């Protein structure tokens, strides 16, 4: 015969969950994680690369204007395909002068308001930050319009390339 144990339901007490230690852990851990979290800002640049089957100009005597900024170790060079070198901005002790390049590009935009393309050529050991700074200086500028700041475009259609195929101006 099976022996049944007598179950005394009155002697059983409700188990109490002690979460004090867990709450202490959360109080310390959550602020620590928030302080050490890396908040990153990702920016995407829209670049237009030339197509491999790009057609030549209809009028070979007057090709369309092509602006290019070449990032060299000692200078920034702004040139076009018609007149050659427009301006060479020498590197100073603080690095490249992106503000002067920006002012120069605004002058070029004033002469050619319909032009939106520019090519940025860089040498192999060009710093990434320098390339981004040239792209920022070429893309747009801030203008005061009706009491508010607005962005006006300079050359938003940016193509990038390698400057090693271009002969430096000093050699010519």
C-alpha positions as a printed Julia matrix, in Angstrom:
172×3 Matrix{Float64}:
  0.0    0.0     0.0
  1.26   3.31   -0.87
  2.05   5.62    1.88
  0.85   9.11    1.4
  2.46  11.93    3.12
  0.31  14.3     4.84
  0.65  17.67    3.25
  0.31  20.48    5.6
 -0.73  23.44    3.57
 -0.72  25.8     6.49
  2.95  25.36    7.22
  3.97  26.46    3.73
  4.78  30.17    3.39
  4.93  32.3     0.3
  8.47  32.64   -1.04
  9.66  36.23   -1.17
 11.82  37.32   -4.08
 14.66  39.57   -3.0
 15.55  41.84   -5.92
 17.49  44.43   -3.95
 20.85  43.23   -5.24
 19.58  43.23   -8.84
 18.19  46.76   -8.49
 21.51  47.96   -7.05
 23.26  46.46  -10.06
 20.91  48.24  -12.49
 21.29  51.57  -10.69
 25.05  51.39  -11.22
 25.12  49.65  -14.62
 22.64  51.78  -16.6
 24.35  55.17  -16.03
 27.74  53.56  -16.67
 26.57  52.15  -20.01
 24.99  55.45  -21.02
 28.17  57.38  -20.21
 30.43  55.01  -22.13
 28.17  54.54  -25.13
 29.6   55.82  -28.39
 27.11  57.95  -30.25
 28.24  58.11  -33.83
 27.11  60.34  -36.65
 27.21  58.73  -40.05
 27.13  60.89  -43.15
 26.62  59.56  -46.63
 28.03  61.44  -49.59
 26.38  61.07  -52.98
 29.19  60.81  -55.49
 28.72  60.75  -59.22
 31.34  58.71  -60.98
 31.76  59.19  -64.72
 30.24  56.46  -66.82
 32.66  54.32  -68.84
 30.83  55.08  -72.08
 30.78  58.85  -71.62
 30.41  60.6   -74.93
 32.92  63.16  -76.14
 31.8   66.75  -76.53
 29.88  67.67  -79.67
 32.09  70.69  -80.3
 35.77  69.67  -79.89
 36.88  73.29  -80.27
 34.9   74.33  -77.16
 34.66  71.38  -74.73
 32.36  71.75  -71.72
 33.95  73.24  -68.64
 35.36  70.64  -66.25
 36.56  71.88  -62.88
 38.96  69.84  -60.79
 40.58  70.25  -57.4
 43.79  68.31  -56.95
 44.88  67.59  -53.38
 48.66  67.44  -53.26
 50.91  67.09  -50.22
 52.04  70.75  -50.39
 49.1   72.5   -52.1
 45.53  72.48  -53.34
 45.25  73.13  -57.07
 42.08  74.38  -58.76
 42.15  73.91  -62.51
 39.86  73.52  -65.49
 40.18  71.79  -68.84
 40.11  75.01  -70.84
 42.64  77.34  -69.22
 44.61  74.96  -67.03
 45.59  75.99  -63.54
 43.3   78.63  -62.01
 44.95  78.92  -58.6
 47.44  77.02  -56.47
 46.82  77.34  -52.73
 50.01  76.52  -50.87
 49.86  74.54  -47.63
 50.65  76.6   -44.55
 51.87  75.55  -41.09
 48.32  74.64  -40.02
 47.63  72.5   -43.09
 45.62  73.15  -46.23
 43.64  76.4   -46.43
 40.13  75.09  -47.12
 38.57  78.52  -46.47
 40.55  80.08  -49.3
 39.52  77.2   -51.58
 35.9   77.76  -50.56
 36.09  81.5   -51.38
 37.72  80.73  -54.72
 35.02  78.2   -55.6
 32.35  80.79  -54.78
 33.99  83.16  -57.29
 34.06  80.44  -59.94
 30.37  79.65  -59.24
 29.53  83.35  -59.75
 31.08  83.15  -63.23
 29.48  79.8   -64.1
 26.14  79.62  -62.22
 24.83  76.63  -64.2
 27.87  74.47  -63.5
 27.22  71.8   -60.82
 29.98  69.23  -61.43
 33.46  69.15  -59.96
 36.14  66.47  -59.83
 38.34  66.02  -56.78
 41.64  64.25  -57.4
 43.85  63.15  -54.53
 47.27  61.6   -54.17
 47.59  58.14  -52.62
 48.71  59.29  -49.17
 46.06  62.01  -48.82
 44.42  62.09  -45.41
 40.74  61.18  -45.36
 39.93  64.33  -43.39
 41.52  66.5   -46.09
 39.41  64.8   -48.76
 36.22  65.35  -46.75
 37.16  69.0   -46.08
 37.63  69.63  -49.82
 34.3   67.92  -50.54
 32.59  70.1   -47.92
 34.19  73.26  -49.3
 33.06  72.31  -52.82
 29.48  71.28  -52.09
 27.68  74.31  -50.63
 27.97  77.51  -48.64
 25.94  79.35  -46.05
 24.05  82.49  -47.02
 21.81  84.89  -45.09
 18.38  85.0   -46.75
 15.52  87.04  -45.21
 17.17  86.98  -41.79
 17.72  83.22  -41.79
 20.7   81.09  -42.62
 20.26  78.95  -45.72
 22.52  76.63  -47.68
 23.27  77.51  -51.3
 24.88  75.0   -53.61
 28.26  75.39  -55.21
 29.15  72.15  -56.97
 27.04  69.37  -55.45
 27.82  66.79  -58.16
 31.2   65.54  -56.97
 33.37  62.97  -58.69
 36.55  61.67  -57.11
 39.65  60.23  -58.68
 43.34  59.52  -58.4
 45.78  62.39  -58.93
 48.76  60.16  -59.68
 47.84  60.13  -63.37
 47.89  63.95  -63.51
 51.28  65.59  -64.03
 52.05  68.1   -61.25
 52.24  71.74  -62.28
 55.87  72.07  -61.07
 57.0   69.55  -63.68
 55.47  71.44  -66.6
